């Protein structure tokens, strides 16, 4: 069975990044609910940006790693 074009084994290999992703999303939600520096556009942009950039990089790295894992499994004759 394929999910988003990846095999289940590839998804399982890439699933280790779910924990850091969940932690980052938790802190993003916490920051949006409780702004520790009070109202201010600059602190909001910097705070949210410092959380969104690692989330984006983590998603990009996970997708790239899953692609390479899938490709290597196919090259080795895996199913």
C-alpha positions as CSV (number, residue, x, y, z in Angstrom):
1,X,0.0,0.0,0.0
2,X,1.3,3.4,-0.9
3,X,0.8,6.7,0.9
4,X,1.7,9.9,-1.0
5,X,3.6,7.7,-3.4
6,X,5.8,6.1,-0.7
7,X,5.8,2.5,0.4
8,X,5.0,1.7,4.0
9,X,8.6,0.9,4.8
10,X,9.7,4.3,3.5
11,X,7.1,6.0,5.7
12,X,8.2,4.0,8.7
13,X,11.8,5.1,8.0
14,X,10.8,8.7,7.8
15,X,8.5,8.6,10.8
16,X,11.3,9.2,13.2
17,X,10.9,12.9,12.3
18,X,7.4,13.0,13.7
19,X,8.6,13.6,17.3
20,X,10.7,16.8,16.5
21,X,7.9,18.0,14.2
22,X,5.3,17.5,17.0
23,X,7.5,19.3,19.5
24,X,8.0,22.3,17.1
25,X,4.2,22.5,16.4
26,X,3.5,22.3,20.1
27,X,5.8,25.2,20.8
28,X,4.4,27.2,17.9
29,X,0.8,26.7,19.2
30,X,2.0,27.6,22.7
31,X,3.7,30.7,21.4
32,X,0.6,31.8,19.5
33,X,-1.6,31.3,22.5
34,X,0.7,32.9,25.0
35,X,3.0,35.6,23.7
36,X,5.7,35.9,26.4
37,X,6.9,39.3,25.2
38,X,3.5,41.0,24.9
39,X,1.9,42.5,21.9
40,X,4.2,43.6,19.2
41,X,4.6,42.8,15.5
42,X,8.4,42.4,15.6
43,X,8.4,39.9,18.4
44,X,5.5,38.0,16.8
45,X,7.3,37.8,13.4
46,X,10.6,36.8,14.9
47,X,9.1,34.3,17.3
48,X,6.9,32.6,14.7
49,X,9.6,32.8,12.1
50,X,12.1,31.0,14.4
51,X,9.6,28.2,14.7
52,X,8.2,28.0,11.1
53,X,11.7,27.9,9.4
54,X,12.8,24.8,11.3
55,X,9.4,23.2,10.6
56,X,9.8,23.9,6.9
57,X,13.4,22.6,6.8
58,X,12.4,19.5,8.8
59,X,9.5,18.7,6.3
60,X,11.8,19.3,3.3
61,X,14.6,17.1,4.8
62,X,12.1,14.4,5.6
63,X,10.6,14.4,2.1
64,X,14.0,14.4,0.5
65,X,15.2,11.6,2.7
66,X,12.0,9.6,2.0
67,X,12.6,10.1,-1.7
68,X,16.2,8.9,-1.5
69,X,15.2,5.9,0.6
70,X,12.5,5.0,-1.9
71,X,14.9,5.3,-4.8
72,X,17.6,3.3,-3.1
73,X,15.1,0.5,-2.2
74,X,14.0,0.4,-5.8
75,X,17.6,0.4,-7.1
76,X,18.4,-2.6,-4.8
77,X,15.4,-4.5,-6.1
78,X,13.3,-4.1,-3.0
79,X,9.6,-4.4,-3.1
